[in-house]
């Protein structure tokens, strides 16, 4: 499954969330999932790092849709850096590419991805343990169009269970 991971950049990612992201990446790799993310630091880097630290990792498993035109801006754990030159508008590409998303913490960028996921009817597993917009919106409906797309999860085990 192509799993999108969304969450805070380096500036907003706490050490606890980074460590959780590494563990999440390892678990996703061991389940054979592909990862698509924004390709930069913070939570995106942590998940990609976890994937690459797994003994089950393979080349091409981590895909980064970068906001700029320079592939060198990708974190060192991205196998396939795709520079879009679209700035934050690349967030919609992440949402559209993913079959399901996992969100954690987050500020305005994560909020935009959560809203886009809702508008496109995408299921998002929302980590409630790290605050931010993800915890605020977990379990809620954003409007009348859909129900139960923003699924709350407090632990790695809950994330994996809801991922199916």
HUDA-V376563 format. One record per pair of residues at least 12 apart in sequence whose C-alpha atoms are under 8 Angstrom apart, sorted by the first residue. I is the first residue (numbers start at 1). GAP is how many residues later the second one is. Records with the same first field share a line. If there is no record, write none. Layout:
# HUDA-V376563
I->GAP ; GAP
This chain:
# HUDA-V376563
1->31 ; 32 ; 33 ; 98
2->31 ; 32 ; 33 ; 34 ; 95 ; 96 ; 97 ; 98
3->30 ; 31 ; 32 ; 33 ; 95 ; 96 ; 97 ; 98 ; 99
4->31 ; 32 ; 33 ; 90 ; 91 ; 93 ; 94 ; 95 ; 96 ; 97 ; 98
5->30 ; 31 ; 32 ; 39 ; 42 ; 96 ; 97 ; 98
6->31 ; 32 ; 37 ; 38 ; 95 ; 96 ; 97 ; 98 ; 104 ; 107
7->35 ; 36 ; 37 ; 96 ; 97 ; 98 ; 99 ; 100 ; 102 ; 103
8->34 ; 35 ; 36 ; 96 ; 97 ; 98 ; 99 ; 101 ; 102
9->31 ; 32 ; 33 ; 34 ; 35
10->31 ; 32 ; 33
11->31
12->30 ; 94 ; 95
13->29 ; 30 ; 92
17->26 ; 87 ; 113
18->24 ; 25 ; 28
19->27
20->26 ; 136
21->22 ; 23 ; 25 ; 26 ; 29
22->24 ; 25 ; 26 ; 27 ; 28 ; 29
23->24 ; 27
24->23 ; 26 ; 132
25->21 ; 22 ; 23 ; 24 ; 25 ; 26 ; 27
26->21 ; 24 ; 25 ; 26 ; 27 ; 28
27->23 ; 24
28->23
29->21 ; 22 ; 23 ; 25 ; 27 ; 28 ; 32
30->24 ; 25 ; 26 ; 27
32->24 ; 25
33->28
34->26 ; 27 ; 28 ; 29
35->13 ; 26 ; 27 ; 28
36->26 ; 27 ; 28 ; 29 ; 58 ; 61 ; 62
37->25 ; 26 ; 27 ; 28 ; 57
38->26 ; 27 ; 28 ; 29 ; 52 ; 53 ; 56
39->24 ; 25 ; 26 ; 27 ; 35 ; 36 ; 39 ; 42
40->24 ; 26 ; 33 ; 34 ; 35
41->33 ; 34
43->61
45->30 ; 31 ; 32 ; 33
48->14 ; 29 ; 30
49->28
52->25
59->20
60->19 ; 20
61->18
62->15 ; 16 ; 17 ; 18
63->15 ; 16 ; 17 ; 18 ; 19
64->14 ; 15 ; 16 ; 17 ; 18
65->16 ; 17 ; 18 ; 19 ; 25 ; 28 ; 29
66->15 ; 16 ; 17 ; 18 ; 19 ; 21 ; 24
67->16 ; 17 ; 18 ; 19 ; 20 ; 21 ; 22 ; 23
68->15 ; 16 ; 17 ; 18 ; 19
69->14 ; 15 ; 16
70->13
71->12
88->21
91->18 ; 21 ; 22
92->21 ; 24
95->18 ; 21 ; 22 ; 27
96->21 ; 24
99->23 ; 24
100->22 ; 23 ; 24 ; 25 ; 63
101->21 ; 22 ; 23 ; 24
102->22 ; 23 ; 24 ; 25 ; 57
103->21 ; 22 ; 23 ; 24 ; 31
104->22 ; 23 ; 24 ; 26 ; 27 ; 28 ; 30 ; 31
105->22 ; 23 ; 25 ; 26 ; 27 ; 28 ; 29 ; 30
106->25 ; 26 ; 27 ; 28
107->25 ; 26
110->23 ; 24
111->22 ; 23
114->20
115->27
118->24 ; 28 ; 31 ; 32
121->25 ; 28
122->27
123->26 ; 27 ; 28
124->25 ; 26 ; 27
125->25 ; 26 ; 27 ; 28 ; 34 ; 37 ; 38
126->12 ; 24 ; 25 ; 26 ; 27
127->25 ; 26 ; 27 ; 28 ; 32
128->24 ; 25 ; 26
129->25 ; 26
135->17
137->13
138->12 ; 13 ; 14
139->12 ; 13
